[in-house]
Amino acid sequence: MATLSAYSSPAAWPNENPNPAVLLQQSATGEEQQLDNPQSYDSLSSIMPQENHQLPPLAQSPSNPSPLTNYSSPISSPPESSSPLPSVALLHLSFNQDSGCFAVGTDHGFRIYNCDPFREIFRRDFDRRGGGIGAVEMLFRCNILALVGGGADPQYPPNKVMIWDDHQSRCIGELSFRSEVRSVKLRRDRIIVVLEQKIFVYNFSDLKLLHQIETIANPKGLCAVSHGAGSLVLVCPGLQKGQVRVEHYASKRTKFIMAHDSRIACFAITQDGQLLATSSTKGTLVRIFSTSDGSLLQEVRRGADRAEIYSLAFSSTAQWLAVSSDKGTVHVFSLKLNPEAKMNDISRTTTDSNHAAGSPGSSLSFFKGVLPKYFSSEWSVAQFRLLEGSQYVVAFGHQKNTVVILGFDGSFYRCQFDPVNGGEMTQLEHHNFLKPDGSS
């Protein structure tokens, strides 16, 4: 069950044509409704009508706020205090939808940073003895964020999604669930909440539940959504090991893709939702599919040894794909995608490991089955070496042929790769965003 509660109208609602609305309460399953009354929040007594009834008129804005308030300068600052902050532990790290900013959840609050130029542009530190934020989801550069409590002393219950309006410096609504929230995705028109084995899709303007999706166990909260001007494309794990599910909401189509033999470890889609990159728990291969028909378009090899893939990212033009893993190397692959020349010659039953095609004792079948496939693999064009074993997430920068890398150790790297000659990337800058001055 998901219980939806609301407090007051946001200063700027993130719609294409913003119309600030009073958030009304609704039960996602039709069970008994309840209105939470959190501390210092203005609770509303209105209850959303039952189905087949029209919604009450939306509250009109007293002004004409922009839905995409630009975080070009700090709009808020942490509470002043003479005592220093305790050491900060990272709980969450993610880019916003266009990779121009990134969000950090800590055991004391959350922070927002700009990538180019690098600088901290906003932070909110809660109770210095707690206030953990386990997930922070931005909506481009809007003042609306989604927060989920996390850590040993969470600021909010981990089974709730809090809608935070930084213009008001407080929460304006919440969604409550019976189990912990694994991740949240935002679009201008949708809120997607990921639980262990279920995904809820809500309309942003009134928090009406639009869709529920059952998934295989998904402890990482894997989910990806398109952010282009077109209709929503949503990708999530299917109900089988190695399967991904693609929801095309414009055409009301569902596509299942058997991407790997092993469990899905990571995936990403392009801004328009037309391409999907996937990796399995073996972490040796990355496959690129068409989301429209599920066809395999390209397969690239990260390496020969098992690895945990932490992140995948397409460039804005879908010409490049970046991959980070626990091996400490960020790879950039060249994508040669031609939908008319699909990879029919690649077997869908190809495993991620390099195994012999034949009896274990046959050296002839080993050389025929493994080495040709291994040496004919498509390898990365450019690489950047990092500390092995640390967790990094990667995205493409706004400047041409640049990559931005974020580490859970607080490291920020901006690198440039040579699209023609490839090889080792050039480090352009490095900072530690956990240090007060952001120095390296």
Number of C-alpha atoms within 10 A of each C-alpha: 14 21 22 27 26 28 24 17 20 25 24 23 25 26 17 12 9 19 21 24 20 22 27 25 27 26 21 23 11 12 11 10 17 13 18 18 13 11 7 8 15 12 18 17 11 13 15 19 13 11 8 6 8 9 12 11 8 14 12 13 16 8 8 12 14 17 22 19 15 12 17 10 11 13 13 13 12 12 9 7 7 5 7 8 11 10 9 14 16 21 21 19 22 20 24 18 21 17 20 20 22 22 23 25 30 27 29 27 28 25 20 24 21 20 20 14 8 18 17 20 17 20 20 17 19 17 13 14 11 18 24 30 29 27 26 31 25 24 19 25 20 20 25 27 20 23 27 27 28 27 20 10 16 20 21 17 18 23 19 22 28 24 21 20 21 19 15 13 11 15 22 24 26 23 22 21 18 11 14 19 27 23 24 24 20 26 20 20 17 22 23 23 24 25 25 19 18 19 23 18 20 20 16 20 21 21 23 20 20 12 12 14 16 15 20 18 16 20 14 13 20 20 24 24 24 22 20 14 10 11 15 20 25 20 25 27 30 23 16 17 17 21 20 26 23 24 20 18 12 10 9 7 11 15 15 19 19 16 27 25 18 17 18 26 21 23 25 24 27 21 22 16 24 15 21 25 24 24 29 26 19 21 26 21 25 24 18 24 24 20 25 17 12 19 17 25 23 22 19 18 19 27 15 14 11 18 20 19 28 19 21 25 24 24 21 17 8 17 12 19 23 23 25 27 24 19 20 17 18 25 24 29 23 18 18 11 17 10 13 7 10 15 17 11 7 12 9 14 10 12 15 20 15 16 13 18 14 13 10 10 9 11 12 12 15 18 13 13 16 15 15 11 12 15 9 9 15 17 18 21 19 23 22 21 12 18 12 12 12 14 20 27 22 26 26 25 21 16 9 11 15 19 25 24 21 22 19 17 14 19 18 21 21 23 20 22 21 14 15 8 9 15 16 16 22 15 14 12 13 17 18 17 22 20 13 8 11 16 11 14
